[in-house]
Amino acid sequence: MKDKQTKPLQAVLHGMDGRTYKTMVMYFQGPCKGEAVVVEEVDGEVDIVDLDFPSGKSALDKIRSQKMRRPVIVLSREEVSFKDVLYVEKPIHLATILSVLAQARTLIQQQGWSKSFDILPVKTTENPVSVAEKKALGDGVEIKKTAKHKTAMQMDEGSFSAFIGMITEIDFNDKDQLDKAFYSPKNYFQGYVTAAVKVSKEKNRMLQLNSNWKPLLIFPHSHEVWLDADDKQLRAFASLEMNKATGAKLTITAIDPATSAVREKMDKFYDIDAFVWKLAIWTSKGRYPQALDIHRPVFIKHWPNFTRSLITPHALQITALLMRGPRSMLNIVETLNIKPQYVFVFISAAYALGLVGQAERKSDELFEPPPIKTIAKKESKGLLSRILGKLRSSK
Amino acid sequence: MSQYKIIFTGPVGAGKTTAIESISDIPPIKTDAVATDMTKARKAATTVAMDYGIMNLAGGEKIHLYGTPGQERFDFMWDILTIGGIGLILLLDNNRADPFQDMKFFLESFSKFIADTSVAIGVTQMDLSNKPTIADYHSQLQGLGFKPAVFAVDARVKNDVSLLVQALLYSLDPGLKDHE
């Protein structure tokens, strides 16, 4: 049992894939009761290398080549012969890892970081991690994230307005008002989230975005966020404009494992892209991002992952059209004969993920975009529509 | 009367049979057999000829759903199967050793059919293995000169398979309306 006065051992993980990395984070928080915590390279006190991954050996070689170094724990199915590392045989037993962590802690206290020390095999079968527990913490972790793996909700025009909530101040039927139907993402929670995600990815660090609402945890390695809020709460917060006073309360800090309820609420994990996409939709409410000009062509890089996203009306159609080449938002409205707010909300979500941008090539603005050219055979156009109707009606 | 069909392809275990089952209006006709070769390591039974399902449309029309056998030794059947096809659904198993190699192989094998029609890619087993990511697939596809829809797909979930087929149809014609 961890002494409440003892700080968790700051562990840096090497050579693992995203899933194993995440499993270790959970394992330290759960069964190890916070005895260790996963941190970034610069904050580490101990290095943990999984030698059973292809990149594990090179990571270990690199660490061992350093003159001044921290204690190293090696995880492997096969016994290792290095004399200067602590070895934990896989599958990992709880008592073994706790014992090795304690040894690492002792070494740190003795300031023996750069010294060689003999391999210290720890063999015990006490409190083994059972197969079932391993499954729950290991292979099953990804599957438990129900929110993340939920299939997409495809909205039609009827359900869209009720679900999203439209901006009532703008009359989207009035062409003159469309020029002003924009919003600035940075004035909303969306802007802070995308900025925090950017920092987290650039620094490759797990971060926590704190506001006067609920903390948002960002896990760049597994490309996930964690937020203890339901859609209704998020939708309400997303639409609030952050004034300067509220904005000042938003901070980015390291994740505090002691206060984190992550392991108890596995259904609160979201893929970062799906989360930002949804947040942008609820912030936009049918408006377009201020940084884009509705009269100039926009491009799309590739199809969004629609099966894990909230699908706004005509989103697939707009994507397919833009995949043929850049068009202005107003041209899309005209070409597909759909309401502007459906184009704007889709563009907002795709822009939030960096999938959409303003076409900079002069040639894109030189000519009117061509009319839609179908690849399908003439006689089958009606048939394709009927297949589409069938698929849409039998959800 | 024309035979309209959508082709499902991909490596062994990618979920072709299951995907067809998800959207077919009839219990699909499967031609699974006990695997006796290297396939055995991945699944106990595998498709040795083809899978077949039907989507019944209003007005009595039928869309035939064909799943190709995953094993490469049956690739002689692929050209025959694609004749008259509307488009291609390529399913890839993210848990296989080299899904990019699989993708390249199938895109090359069906290149002529894809050039005449279109393709949409579904990546299965992403709940078991989340790497490579969908973004990684797009990067690879860019190098191959393709820009198809790529979605994470659970072949058992009708909505996932439905969205993939919808993306294929819109790729063929973005002007489609679902009420014509």
Interface residues (C-beta under 8 A of the other chain):
Chain A: D17 G18 R19 D139 E142 I143 H149 T151 A152 Q154 S222 H223 K301 H302 W303 N305 F306 T307 R308 I311 L316 Q317 I318 T319 A320 L321 M323 R324 T335 L336 I372 T374 I375 A376 E379 S380 K381 G382 L383 L384 S385 R386 I387 L388 G389 K390 L391 R392 S394 K395
Chain B: S2 Y4 I23 M55 N56 L57 A58 G59 E61 I63 I86 T117 S118 D127 L128 S129 N130 K131 T133 I134 H138 L141 Q142 K147 P148 A149 V150 F151 A152 V153 D154 V157 K158 N159 D160 S162 L163 L164 V165 Q166 A167 L169 Y170 S171 L172 D173 P174 G175 L176 K177 D178 H179 E180
